[in-house]
Amino acid sequence: MEYRQLGASGLKVPVLSFGTGTFGGKGEFFGAWGSTDVTEARRLVDICLEAGLNMFDSADVYSDGAAESILGEAIKGRRDRVLISTKATFRSGDDPNDVGSSRFHLLRAVDAALKRLGTDYIDLFQLHGFDARTPVEETLSTLDDLVRAGKIRYVGASNFSGWHLMKSLAVADRYGYPRYVAHQAYYALIGRDYESELMPLGLDQGVGAVVWSPLGWGRLTGKLRRGAALPAQSRLHATGDKGPQMDDEYLYRVIDALDAIAAETGKSVPQIALNWLLQRPTVATVVIGARNEEQLRQNLGAVGWNLTADQVAKLDAASAFTSAYPYWHQSGFAELNPSPV
């Protein structure tokens, strides 16, 4: 397993992390991805550690906290061997203050997460989304207190826009608060919006990408094919309308390119899609999920080899997209605004 620096920090993380969104199975949305119990989770953790994958990602809203509890049980007795990343910000209760990035909510959320995880520190704590109602200074001063208290070690953000992230970094620099070294962002071969602004920002500011949903909301698992019906077991039946939408022709053009490269390499469609991501600038780690051992071992096969430059170029061409303004305009002046990829 390859390890990379997490942004401009001294922390080294594996290029693949394991996401626990499939743990628990509680709730209509954040619990609809799987129902892995403690016994199954322990087995998946075993396989990850055998492969050198030692970073596990969770959130307080995954299965209403059950995912963190199951992860805590699964790593019991080997906390020193793993890195834990988790998130808070989204609504986690009925109280008016059970949401956001206020001092009130973050202090309570971190203490609750520590209890569920059965640990006294979190390696990487990320804000799950931007809270426009709470002053950035309040949020960052709270994170600073939590770092000084030893409850969290590194801080990151998730699902921020470019200005959200840059404002936060500027405030951190002004007051000497911890800087975000990670941005957990949606990025996939069929979802390349990250490249327009967030990737150049990450390169400039030392913010590493922690990629979520690298298989495009389950569309690049190798089960979708042009003209074929959606498989009965696909989670897209339950969650497809809640994720990023795209034109069918665009999707199948990318899948056709993946199938062609799969025939050349003997690798699977998801392995190719994951390997493409691992060759992109700023990407520190890609969060993979699995409901069972077979899926996990399949995803672990994305490392230890690389697509050729020609194969990457074919995937780039198939997945080419038109950026939003002003990025499509800036792309016409590459002398001033060179592409990061």
C-alpha positions as CSV (number, residue, x, y, z in Angstrom):
1,M,0.0,0.0,0.0
2,E,1.4,3.4,-1.0
3,Y,1.3,6.2,1.6
4,R,1.1,9.9,0.9
5,Q,1.4,13.1,2.9
6,L,-2.0,14.5,3.8
7,G,-1.9,17.9,2.3
8,A,0.7,20.2,3.9
9,S,0.7,18.2,7.1
10,G,3.2,15.6,8.4
11,L,0.6,12.9,8.5
12,K,1.0,10.0,6.1
13,V,-2.1,8.2,5.0
14,P,-2.8,5.2,2.7
15,V,-3.9,6.0,-0.8
16,L,-7.0,3.9,-0.1
17,S,-9.1,4.5,3.0
18,F,-12.1,2.5,4.1
19,G,-15.5,4.2,4.4
20,T,-17.9,3.0,7.1
21,G,-21.1,4.3,5.5
22,T,-22.2,0.7,5.0
23,F,-22.0,0.0,8.8
24,G,-25.3,-0.1,10.7
25,G,-28.1,0.2,8.2
26,K,-30.1,2.7,10.2
27,G,-31.9,5.7,8.6
28,E,-33.4,6.5,5.3
29,F,-30.4,8.1,3.5
30,F,-27.2,7.8,5.5
31,G,-28.1,4.3,6.5
32,A,-29.3,3.1,3.1
33,W,-25.9,2.0,1.9
34,G,-25.5,-1.3,3.8
35,S,-26.2,-3.1,7.1
36,T,-22.7,-4.4,8.1
37,D,-22.7,-5.5,11.8
38,V,-19.8,-5.7,14.2
39,T,-18.7,-9.2,13.2
40,E,-18.7,-8.4,9.5
41,A,-17.0,-5.1,10.2
42,R,-14.2,-6.7,12.2
43,R,-13.5,-9.1,9.3
44,L,-13.4,-6.1,6.8
45,V,-11.0,-4.3,9.1
46,D,-8.8,-7.4,9.3
47,I,-8.6,-7.5,5.5
48,C,-7.8,-3.8,5.3
49,L,-5.0,-4.1,7.8
50,E,-3.5,-7.1,6.0
51,A,-3.4,-5.0,2.8
52,G,-1.8,-2.0,4.6
53,L,-5.0,0.1,4.6
54,N,-5.1,1.5,8.1
55,M,-7.4,4.6,7.7
56,F,-11.1,4.3,8.4
57,D,-13.6,7.1,7.7
58,S,-16.9,7.7,9.4
59,A,-19.4,10.4,10.4
60,D,-21.9,11.0,13.2
61,V,-24.8,10.9,10.8
62,Y,-23.9,7.5,9.3
63,S,-26.7,5.2,10.6
64,D,-27.4,7.8,13.3
65,G,-24.1,7.2,15.0
66,A,-24.2,3.4,14.7
67,A,-21.4,3.4,12.1
68,E,-19.0,5.0,14.6
69,S,-20.0,2.6,17.3
70,I,-19.5,-0.4,15.1
71,L,-16.1,0.9,13.9
72,G,-15.1,1.4,17.5
73,E,-15.9,-2.2,18.3
74,A,-14.2,-3.5,15.1
75,I,-10.9,-1.8,16.0
76,K,-11.0,-2.6,19.7
77,G,-7.5,-3.7,20.9
78,R,-5.7,-2.3,17.9
79,R,-6.4,1.5,18.1
80,D,-2.7,2.2,17.8
81,R,-2.6,0.5,14.4
82,V,-5.3,2.6,12.8
83,L,-6.1,6.2,11.7
84,I,-9.7,7.3,12.4
85,S,-11.3,10.1,10.4
86,T,-14.8,11.2,11.2
87,K,-17.1,14.2,10.5
88,A,-19.8,16.3,12.1
89,T,-21.9,19.4,11.1
90,F,-25.1,17.9,9.7
91,R,-28.2,17.6,11.9
92,S,-27.7,14.9,14.5
93,G,-30.7,15.4,16.8
94,D,-33.9,17.3,17.4
95,D,-32.4,20.1,19.5
96,P,-32.1,23.5,17.7
97,N,-28.3,23.3,18.4
98,D,-27.8,19.8,17.1
99,V,-26.6,21.0,13.8
100,G,-23.8,23.2,12.4
101,S,-20.3,24.2,13.3
102,S,-21.0,26.3,16.4
103,R,-18.8,25.9,19.5
104,F,-21.9,24.4,21.2
105,H,-22.4,21.7,18.6
106,L,-18.8,20.8,17.8
107,L,-17.8,20.3,21.4
108,R,-20.8,18.1,22.0
109,A,-20.4,16.3,18.7
110,V,-16.7,15.5,19.2
111,D,-17.3,14.2,22.8
112,A,-20.2,12.0,21.5
113,A,-18.0,10.6,18.6
114,L,-15.2,9.8,21.0
115,K,-17.5,7.9,23.2
116,R,-19.0,5.9,20.3
117,L,-15.6,5.2,18.8
118,G,-14.2,4.1,22.2
119,T,-11.1,6.3,21.9
120,D,-9.8,9.5,23.4
121,Y,-8.6,11.1,20.2
122,I,-9.6,11.4,16.5
123,D,-6.8,11.5,14.0
124,L,-8.6,13.6,11.4
125,F,-11.8,15.5,12.2
126,Q,-13.7,17.1,9.3
127,L,-16.6,19.5,9.1
128,H,-19.1,17.6,7.0
129,G,-20.4,20.8,5.3
130,F,-20.0,24.6,5.5
131,D,-22.1,26.4,8.1
132,A,-22.9,29.8,6.8
133,R,-24.7,30.8,10.0
134,T,-21.7,30.4,12.3
135,P,-18.7,32.8,12.1
136,V,-15.7,31.1,10.7
137,E,-13.7,32.5,13.7
138,E,-15.9,30.7,16.2
139,T,-15.6,27.4,14.3
140,L,-11.8,27.5,13.9
141,S,-11.2,28.7,17.5
142,T,-13.2,25.7,18.7
143,L,-11.2,23.3,16.5
144,D,-8.1,24.9,17.9
145,D,-9.3,24.2,21.5
146,L,-10.0,20.6,20.5
147,V,-6.5,20.2,19.1
148,R,-4.9,21.7,22.1
149,A,-7.0,19.4,24.3
150,G,-5.7,16.4,22.4
151,K,-9.1,15.3,21.3
152,I,-8.4,15.8,17.6
153,R,-5.0,15.8,15.8
154,Y,-5.7,17.2,12.3
155,V,-8.6,19.2,10.9
156,G,-10.3,19.1,7.5
157,A,-13.4,20.1,5.7
158,S,-15.8,18.4,3.4
159,N,-18.1,19.6,0.7
160,F,-16.9,23.2,0.9
161,S,-16.9,25.6,-2.1
162,G,-13.6,27.3,-3.1
163,W,-14.5,30.5,-1.2
164,H,-15.6,28.6,1.9
165,L,-12.3,26.8,2.0
166,M,-10.1,29.8,1.2
167,K,-11.9,32.1,3.8
168,S,-11.3,29.4,6.4
169,L,-7.7,29.1,5.6
170,A,-7.3,32.9,5.7
171,V,-8.9,33.1,9.1
172,A,-6.7,30.3,10.3
173,D,-3.6,32.1,9.1
174,R,-4.7,35.4,10.7
175,Y,-5.2,34.0,14.2
176,G,-2.8,31.0,14.2
177,Y,-5.6,28.4,14.2
178,P,-5.0,24.9,12.7
179,R,-5.3,24.9,8.9
180,Y,-7.5,22.5,7.1
181,V,-5.1,19.9,5.6
182,A,-7.8,17.8,4.0
183,H,-10.9,18.4,1.9
184,Q,-13.2,15.4,1.6
185,A,-14.8,16.0,-1.7
186,Y,-16.8,14.3,-4.4
187,Y,-14.5,13.4,-7.3
188,A,-14.9,10.7,-9.9
189,L,-14.2,10.0,-13.5
190,I,-17.9,11.0,-14.2
191,G,-17.8,13.8,-11.7
192,R,-14.8,16.1,-12.4
193,D,-16.1,19.5,-11.1
194,Y,-13.5,19.2,-8.4
195,E,-10.8,20.0,-11.0
196,S,-12.2,23.5,-11.8
197,E,-11.5,25.4,-8.5
198,L,-10.9,23.0,-5.6
199,M,-7.9,21.2,-7.1
200,P,-6.0,24.4,-8.0
201,L,-6.8,25.7,-4.5
202,G,-5.6,22.4,-3.0
203,L,-2.3,22.6,-4.9
204,D,-1.7,26.3,-3.9
205,Q,-2.7,25.9,-0.3
206,G,-1.6,22.4,0.6
207,V,-5.0,20.9,1.1
208,G,-5.1,17.2,0.2
209,A,-8.2,15.6,-1.3
210,V,-9.9,12.8,0.6
211,V,-12.2,11.5,-2.2
212,W,-15.7,10.3,-1.5
213,S,-17.9,8.3,-3.9
214,P,-15.0,7.6,-6.3
215,L,-17.2,5.3,-8.3
216,G,-19.6,8.1,-9.2
217,W,-22.4,7.3,-6.8
218,G,-22.3,3.6,-7.7
219,R,-22.4,4.1,-11.4
220,L,-18.9,2.8,-12.1
221,T,-19.1,-0.5,-10.4
222,G,-19.1,-2.4,-13.7
223,K,-22.8,-3.3,-13.4
224,L,-24.2,-0.6,-15.7
225,R,-24.0,-1.1,-19.4
226,R,-25.4,0.8,-22.4
227,G,-29.0,-0.5,-23.1
228,A,-29.1,-2.8,-20.1
229,A,-31.5,-2.6,-17.2
230,L,-30.3,-1.5,-13.8
231,P,-29.3,-4.6,-11.7
232,A,-31.9,-5.4,-9.1
233,Q,-29.3,-5.3,-6.3
234,S,-28.0,-1.9,-7.2
235,R,-28.3,0.8,-4.4
236,L,-29.0,3.3,-7.2
237,H,-32.7,2.1,-6.9
238,A,-32.8,3.7,-3.4
239,T,-30.3,6.6,-3.7
240,G,-29.8,7.4,-7.4
241,D,-32.2,10.4,-7.4
242,K,-30.4,11.9,-4.4
243,G,-26.9,11.9,-6.0
244,P,-25.3,13.9,-8.8
245,Q,-27.2,13.6,-12.1
246,M,-25.8,13.3,-15.5
247,D,-26.7,12.8,-19.1
248,D,-27.0,9.1,-20.0
249,E,-24.9,9.4,-23.2
250,Y,-22.0,11.0,-21.2
251,L,-22.2,8.2,-18.6
252,Y,-22.2,5.4,-21.2
253,R,-19.4,7.0,-23.2
254,V,-17.2,6.8,-20.1
255,I,-18.3,3.3,-19.4
256,D,-17.5,2.3,-23.0
257,A,-14.0,3.7,-22.5
258,L,-13.6,1.9,-19.2
259,D,-14.7,-1.4,-20.8
260,A,-12.2,-1.0,-23.6
261,I,-9.3,-0.5,-21.1
262,A,-10.5,-3.3,-18.9
263,A,-10.2,-5.6,-22.0
264,E,-6.6,-4.3,-22.5
265,T,-5.5,-4.6,-18.9
266,G,-7.5,-7.5,-17.4
267,K,-8.5,-5.1,-14.6
268,S,-12.1,-4.5,-13.6
269,V,-14.0,-1.3,-14.3
270,P,-14.0,-0.1,-10.7
271,Q,-10.3,-0.8,-10.4
272,I,-9.6,1.3,-13.4
273,A,-11.8,4.2,-12.2
274,L,-10.0,4.2,-8.8
275,N,-6.6,4.0,-10.4
276,W,-7.4,7.0,-12.6
277,L,-8.2,9.0,-9.5
278,L,-4.9,8.0,-7.8
279,Q,-3.0,9.6,-10.6
280,R,-4.7,13.0,-10.2
281,P,-3.0,16.0,-8.5
282,T,-3.9,16.7,-4.8
283,V,-5.4,13.3,-4.2
284,A,-4.1,12.0,-0.9
285,T,-6.5,9.1,-0.3
286,V,-9.6,7.7,-2.0
287,V,-12.4,6.4,0.3
288,I,-13.6,3.0,-0.8
289,G,-16.6,1.2,0.5
290,A,-17.7,-2.4,0.6
291,R,-20.6,-4.4,1.9
292,N,-18.7,-7.6,1.8
293,E,-15.3,-9.2,1.6
294,E,-15.5,-9.8,-2.2
295,Q,-16.2,-6.1,-2.9
296,L,-13.4,-5.0,-0.6
297,R,-10.8,-7.3,-2.2
298,Q,-11.9,-6.1,-5.6
299,N,-11.4,-2.4,-4.6
300,L,-8.0,-3.1,-3.0
301,G,-6.9,-4.4,-6.4
302,A,-6.9,-0.8,-7.6
303,V,-3.3,-0.3,-6.2
304,G,0.0,-1.7,-7.1
305,W,-0.1,-0.8,-10.8
306,N,-0.8,2.2,-12.9
307,L,-2.7,3.0,-16.1
308,T,-0.5,4.1,-19.0
309,A,-0.4,7.7,-20.1
310,D,-2.3,6.7,-23.2
311,Q,-5.0,5.0,-21.2
312,V,-5.3,8.0,-18.9
313,A,-5.6,10.2,-22.0
314,K,-8.5,8.0,-23.4
315,L,-10.4,8.3,-20.1
316,D,-9.7,12.0,-19.9
317,A,-11.2,12.4,-23.4
318,A,-14.2,10.3,-22.7
319,S,-15.0,12.1,-19.5
320,A,-14.2,15.6,-20.7
321,F,-16.7,18.2,-19.4
322,T,-17.5,21.9,-19.8
323,S,-16.7,23.8,-16.6
324,A,-18.9,26.5,-15.2
325,Y,-18.1,30.1,-15.7
326,P,-15.5,31.6,-15.2
327,Y,-13.5,28.4,-15.6
328,W,-14.5,27.6,-19.2
329,H,-13.3,31.1,-20.0
330,Q,-10.0,30.8,-18.1
331,S,-9.3,27.5,-19.9
332,G,-9.0,29.5,-23.1
333,F,-6.1,31.4,-21.7
334,A,-3.8,28.5,-20.6
335,E,-0.8,30.8,-20.7
336,L,-2.2,32.6,-17.6
337,N,-4.2,29.8,-16.1
338,P,-2.6,26.4,-16.8
339,S,-4.6,23.3,-16.1
340,P,-3.5,21.4,-12.9
341,V,-4.0,18.1,-14.8
